[in-house]
Amino acid sequence: MKAIIAPGVTDMNKGDQALVWESHRLAMDTGLFQEVCIISNGDTPEERRKLCSQSEARGFKIIDNILKHPRRGKHNENEVVRESLFSFLRLVMFAVYDFLRLSFLLLICRKAKLVRLFFDAKTSRTVDIFRSSDVVFIKGGGFIHAYGERTAPYLIWFFLFYVRLGLALGKKVVFLPNSYGPFEGATVANQVKCVFSGLTKTYAREQLSADKLGKLLGKNIPVSPDLGFYLEKADDAAANAILEKYGLAHEKRMVGITIRPWRFPGMQHPDRLYENYLNAVDRLVNFLLEKGYKVVFCNQSIGPNAHEDDRNAIRELYSRRKDSGIVWIDEDLPCDVLKAVYAKFYAFVGTRFHSVIFSLTSKIPSIAIGYGGNKAKGIMTDFKLDNFTIPIHEVKESHLISMFQEIENSHAAIEHQLQATITLLDQKRMQIIRDLQQALHP
């Protein structure tokens, strides 16, 4: 049997990279597949290199992407929090074009001759690979949600395109553990109901999302852990080399931090909310430095656009500090090496939620600043750590400091709780493998 993992891999986002790699490993561990391909990403040759090269270096088979991003590889580095009217109109133009063109592809995809007649060679080859495959896996760890923003109808269509292609070709489609909801905006709920009704298996990665999607679909959605929990960290030598490079080899009291740009979709005054967020983190840094901790910022995601590049937020925070007193590990590290670095910290404060997942599974007590749907709150609640999470639009200095003090007071107990949870993870992974073997066996 053959399988495809969609949508495209994003090596610049280490959480996404881990999810694709672990989705591939999960599929292969079922013992059902001789070949598992991964969709590529990137709208220009340079962007594709940045987004796929680390995965290709690890030996994964990459096939061409069909659905381009409406930005077409053009990212204005100044549009970190707000997008200009020109950029928005350009997005709309390409989105409409893609929607019409690829909706037509969905209609004719079973007819190889028609696909070759109306579409380019790369698209035809990828559709051929879909046609010859048996299963389409939607990678674990993403999210299907919309806040009612202007782009919500297209956003959900974009998220679900490869699901639609798999279903149109009569393939079994499996949605690996994801987050779901909210489903606000014109056509959003109807699109989700329509597409998800045809899936072979659907998993949520936390109970909150299972409840949201289950209510919409009128059925129970099984919960299985985020696949990022299963990423095996690189060996200590790789982490030690990075720490040595940044003068941290002998530090024992390090606190890791990830921050990111965020546009606060659906909320008023996004610039003010973003400023409040950075100020709260900055003041937490002051508190940590005063207590003698070494504060270490890390790149969990470096693109492909300004909004997804954590370095923009880190630079912004640096610019407001006269004497930073902090270390920035400014590297493009593979996900398993980055996890090995996080495992060296005393504690972790993460906005990028997979940075928190990497830390939790390394038994590092962590604080999650949640954004983008239910994932942070839901997963931290499932870990019985909901008192260590706060939404990004509500974050305050006092909250972060209070949570960190609780970590200090209960560090050993939290480590013990994390170890107990980690022990259960392998059992749950074996359960999803057994479920897939039963559902997908030819």
C-alpha positions in Angstrom: 0.0 0.0 0.0 1.0 3.6 -0.5 0.1 6.8 1.4 0.4 10.5 1.2 0.8 13.0 4.1 -0.7 16.4 3.5 -0.7 19.4 3.6 2.9 20.5 2.9 5.9 20.1 5.2 7.2 23.3 6.7 10.8 22.8 7.9 11.0 26.5 9.0 8.4 25.8 11.7 9.9 23.1 13.9 6.6 22.1 15.4 5.2 21.5 12.0 8.3 19.7 10.9 8.0 17.4 13.9 4.3 16.7 13.2 5.1 15.7 9.6 8.0 13.5 10.6 5.9 11.8 13.3 2.9 11.4 11.0 5.3 9.6 8.6 6.7 7.4 11.4 3.2 6.5 12.6 2.0 5.5 9.1 5.1 3.3 8.6 4.7 1.7 12.1 1.3 0.4 11.1 3.2 -2.0 8.9 0.7 -1.4 6.1 2.7 0.8 3.7 5.6 0.2 1.4 5.8 3.9 0.6 4.7 7.2 2.3 5.1 10.4 0.4 5.0 14.0 1.9 3.6 17.0 0.1 6.2 19.8 -0.5 5.7 23.4 0.3 6.9 26.8 -1.0 5.8 28.9 -3.9 9.3 29.8 -5.1 12.4 27.6 -5.6 14.1 29.4 -2.7 11.1 29.1 -0.4 10.8 25.4 -1.3 14.4 24.9 -0.4 13.9 26.5 3.0 10.7 24.6 3.7 11.8 21.1 2.5 15.5 20.8 2.6 15.9 19.4 6.1 13.2 16.8 5.5 14.8 15.8 2.2 18.2 15.5 4.0 16.5 13.0 6.4 15.5 10.8 3.5 11.7 11.6 3.2 10.2 11.4 -0.2 8.8 14.8 -1.2 6.2 15.3 -4.0 5.1 18.6 -5.6 2.5 20.8 -3.9 -0.6 21.6 -5.9 -2.2 24.3 -3.8 -0.1 27.5 -3.6 -0.4 30.0 -0.8 -2.2 33.2 -2.0 0.9 35.2 -1.1 2.9 33.4 -3.9 6.1 33.7 -2.0 5.9 37.5 -1.6 6.1 38.4 2.1 6.3 42.0 3.3 8.6 41.9 6.3 7.0 45.1 7.7 3.5 43.4 8.0 4.1 41.6 11.2 0.9 42.4 13.1 -1.3 44.1 10.4 -1.6 43.4 6.7 -1.8 46.3 4.2 -4.8 46.8 2.0 -2.7 46.1 -1.1 -1.5 42.8 0.3 -5.0 41.8 1.3 -6.4 42.6 -2.2 -3.5 40.6 -3.7 -4.3 37.7 -1.5 -8.0 37.9 -2.5 -7.1 37.9 -6.2 -5.0 34.8 -6.0 -7.4 33.1 -3.6 -10.3 33.5 -6.0 -8.2 32.2 -8.9 -7.0 29.2 -6.9 -10.5 28.4 -5.7 -12.0 28.4 -9.2 -9.1 26.6 -10.8 -8.7 23.9 -8.2 -12.4 23.4 -7.7 -12.4 22.4 -11.4 -9.5 20.0 -10.7 -11.6 18.3 -8.1 -14.3 17.8 -10.6 -12.0 16.1 -13.2 -9.3 14.6 -11.0 -10.4 11.0 -11.8 -9.8 11.6 -15.5 -6.0 11.6 -16.0 -6.2 12.8 -19.6 -8.3 15.8 -18.7 -6.0 16.7 -15.8 -3.0 16.6 -18.2 -5.0 18.7 -20.7 -5.9 21.5 -18.4 -3.1 21.5 -15.8 0.7 21.7 -15.8 3.0 18.7 -15.6 3.7 19.1 -11.8 0.1 19.2 -10.9 -0.6 16.2 -13.1 2.2 14.1 -11.6 1.0 14.9 -8.0 -2.6 14.0 -8.9 -1.3 10.7 -10.5 0.4 9.9 -7.2 -2.8 10.6 -5.3 -4.7 8.4 -7.7 -2.2 5.5 -7.2 -2.2 5.9 -3.4 -4.5 4.1 -1.0 -4.7 6.5 2.0 -4.3 10.2 2.5 -3.2 11.2 6.0 -3.8 14.7 7.2 -0.8 15.4 9.4 -1.3 15.5 13.1 -1.1 18.6 15.2 -2.7 21.3 13.1 -5.9 23.1 13.6 -9.2 23.6 11.7 -10.7 26.8 13.0 -11.9 30.3 11.9 -12.8 33.3 14.0 -15.3 34.9 11.5 -12.6 36.9 9.8 -13.2 38.1 6.2 -11.1 35.3 4.8 -12.8 32.5 6.9 -14.6 30.8 4.0 -11.5 30.5 1.9 -9.3 29.7 4.8 -11.3 26.5 5.6 -11.5 25.6 1.9 -7.7 26.0 1.8 -7.1 23.9 4.9 -9.3 21.1 3.6 -8.3 21.1 -0.1 -6.2 17.9 0.1 -9.0 16.2 2.0 -11.4 17.0 -0.8 -8.9 15.8 -3.4 -8.5 12.4 -1.6 -12.2 12.0 -1.2 -12.9 13.0 -4.8 -10.5 10.2 -5.9 -12.2 7.7 -3.6 -9.3 7.3 -1.2 -9.5 6.6 2.5 -8.7 9.8 4.4 -7.5 9.9 8.0 -7.4 13.1 10.0 -4.6 12.5 12.5 -4.9 14.2 16.0 -5.7 17.9 15.4 -7.4 20.8 17.1 -10.9 22.0 16.1 -12.9 25.1 16.6 -14.1 27.7 16.7 -16.1 27.4 13.5 -17.2 31.0 13.0 -17.8 32.7 9.6 -19.9 32.2 6.5 -19.9 28.6 5.2 -17.3 27.5 7.8 -19.4 25.1 9.8 -21.1 23.7 6.7 -17.7 23.1 4.9 -16.4 21.2 8.0 -19.6 19.1 8.3 -19.6 18.2 4.6 -15.9 17.2 4.4 -15.6 15.4 7.7 -18.6 13.3 7.0 -16.6 11.4 4.4 -13.5 10.6 6.5 -12.4 7.1 7.4 -11.0 8.1 10.8 -10.9 11.4 12.7 -8.9 12.1 15.8 -8.7 15.2 18.1 -5.6 15.9 20.1 -7.5 17.2 23.2 -10.9 16.8 24.7 -12.0 20.3 24.2 -11.5 20.0 20.4 -13.2 16.6 20.4 -16.2 18.2 22.1 -16.3 21.1 19.7 -16.1 18.9 16.5 -18.3 16.2 18.0 -21.1 18.7 18.7 -20.9 20.0 15.1 -20.9 16.5 13.6 -23.2 14.9 16.1 -20.9 12.0 17.0 -18.1 11.2 19.3 -14.5 12.1 18.2 -11.7 9.9 19.7 -8.9 11.8 21.5 -5.3 10.8 20.9 -2.2 12.9 21.9 -0.6 15.4 19.7 2.0 13.6 17.6 4.6 16.2 18.6 4.7 14.4 22.0 6.4 11.4 20.4 9.3 13.2 18.8 12.5 11.7 20.0 15.1 14.3 20.8 18.6 14.2 19.3 21.5 13.0 21.4 23.1 15.2 24.0 26.1 15.9 21.9 24.1 18.0 19.4 22.5 20.0 22.2 25.8 20.5 24.0 27.4 21.8 20.9 24.8 24.5 20.5 25.0 25.5 24.2 28.8 25.6 24.0 28.5 27.9 21.0 26.4 30.4 23.0 28.4 30.2 26.2 25.7 28.2 28.0 27.5 24.9 28.5 27.9 25.2 32.2 24.6 27.1 33.0 22.3 25.2 35.4 19.5 27.8 35.8 18.3 28.4 32.3 14.7 29.4 31.4 13.8 29.0 27.7 11.3 31.3 26.0 9.6 31.3 22.7 7.5 34.3 21.4 5.9 35.0 18.1 4.2 37.7 16.1 0.4 37.4 16.3 -2.4 39.4 14.6 -5.2 38.6 17.1 -7.7 37.7 14.4 -11.3 38.8 15.1 -10.2 41.1 18.0 -10.2 44.9 18.2 -6.9 46.9 18.6 -4.5 44.1 17.6 -1.5 46.5 17.8 -2.3 47.3 21.4 -2.8 43.6 22.3 0.5 42.7 20.7 2.2 45.5 22.6 0.7 44.2 25.9 1.9 40.7 25.1 5.5 41.7 24.5 5.5 44.0 27.5 4.3 41.1 29.8 7.1 38.8 28.5 9.7 41.6 28.8 8.7 42.2 32.5 8.9 38.5 33.1 12.4 38.5 31.7 13.3 41.3 34.2 11.9 39.2 37.1 13.9 36.1 36.0 17.1 38.0 35.6 16.7 39.6 39.0 16.4 36.1 40.5 19.6 34.9 38.8 18.2 32.9 36.0 19.8 32.9 32.5 17.0 33.7 30.0 17.4 32.0 26.6 15.2 32.8 23.6 14.9 30.2 20.8 13.6 30.2 17.3 10.7 27.7 17.1 9.6 29.0 13.7 11.5 31.2 11.3 9.0 31.6 8.4 8.1 31.5 5.7 6.4 34.9 6.2 6.9 37.7 8.7 3.9 36.7 10.7 5.4 33.2 11.2 8.9 34.3 11.9 9.6 34.3 15.6 12.7 36.4 15.0 10.6 39.4 14.3 9.1 39.3 17.8 12.4 38.6 19.5 14.0 41.5 17.7 11.2 43.7 18.8 11.7 42.7 22.4 15.4 43.2 22.1 14.9 46.7 20.7 13.2 47.9 23.9 15.9 46.7 26.3 18.9 48.9 27.0 20.8 46.0 28.5 19.2 42.8 27.5 21.1 40.3 29.7 19.5 37.5 27.7 20.8 35.0 25.2 19.2 34.4 21.8 20.0 31.0 20.2 19.4 32.3 16.7 19.6 29.1 14.7 17.7 27.1 12.1 17.8 23.8 14.1 16.0 20.6 13.1 13.2 19.8 15.5 14.9 16.9 17.3 18.0 19.0 18.0 15.9 21.9 19.2 14.1 19.5 21.6 17.4 18.3 22.9 18.3 21.9 23.7 15.0 22.5 25.5 15.7 19.4 27.6 18.6 21.3 29.2 16.4 24.1 30.7 15.1 24.4 34.2 11.8 25.7 33.0 10.1 26.9 29.8 7.7 29.7 28.8 6.3 29.1 25.3 3.9 30.9 23.0 4.7 28.4 20.2 2.8 25.5 21.6 5.0 22.8 20.1 7.9 24.4 22.0 5.9 23.7 25.1 5.2 20.1 23.9 8.9 19.5 23.3 9.6 20.8 26.8 6.9 18.9 28.6 8.0 15.6 27.1 11.5 16.4 28.3 10.1 16.7 31.8 10.6 20.5 31.8 7.9 22.4 33.8 6.4 24.9 31.3 4.0 27.8 30.9 1.9 28.1 27.8 0.8 31.4 26.3 -2.1 30.2 24.2 -3.2 31.4 20.7 -5.0 30.0 17.7 -8.0 28.0 18.8 -8.2 25.4 21.6 -4.9 23.7 21.3 -3.0 25.2 24.3 -5.9 25.3 26.8 -7.1 21.8 25.7 -3.8 20.0 25.8 -2.6 21.7 29.1 -6.0 20.7 30.6 -5.5 17.1 29.5 -2.1 17.2 31.2 -3.7 18.6 34.3 -1.6 21.7 33.9 -4.3 24.2 33.0 -3.2 26.5 35.8 0.0 27.0 33.7 -1.7 28.4 30.6 -3.1 31.8 29.7 -4.6 33.2 26.4 -2.3 35.6 24.5 -4.9 38.4 24.6 -5.1 38.2 28.3 -1.5 37.8 29.3 -0.2 40.0 32.1 3.2 40.3 33.9 1.6 39.3 37.2 0.1 36.1 35.7 3.4 35.0 34.2 5.3 35.7 37.4 2.8 33.9 39.6 2.9 30.8 37.4 6.6 30.8 37.4 6.7 31.1 41.2 4.4 28.1 41.3 6.8 26.2 39.1 9.6 27.0 41.6 7.6 25.9 44.5 6.4 22.6 42.9 9.2 21.8 40.5 9.8 18.2 41.6 6.1 17.5 41.8 5.5 18.8 38.3 8.4 16.7 37.0 6.9 13.6 38.6 3.5 14.4 37.1 5.1 14.8 33.7 6.9 11.5 34.0 3.6 9.7 34.8 1.9 11.3 31.8 4.8 10.5 29.5 4.6 6.8 30.5 1.0 6.7 29.2 1.9 8.3 25.9 3.4 5.2 24.3 0.4 3.2 25.3 -1.9 5.7 23.5 0.4 5.7 20.4 0.1 1.9 20.2 -3.7 2.2 20.5 -3.9 4.6 17.5 -1.7 2.2 15.5 -4.0 -0.7 16.2 -7.0 1.5 15.3 -5.4 2.4 12.0 -4.4 -1.2 11.2 -8.0 -2.2 11.6 -9.5 0.7 9.7 -7.1 0.7 6.8 -6.3 -3.0 6.3 -7.0 -3.8 2.6 
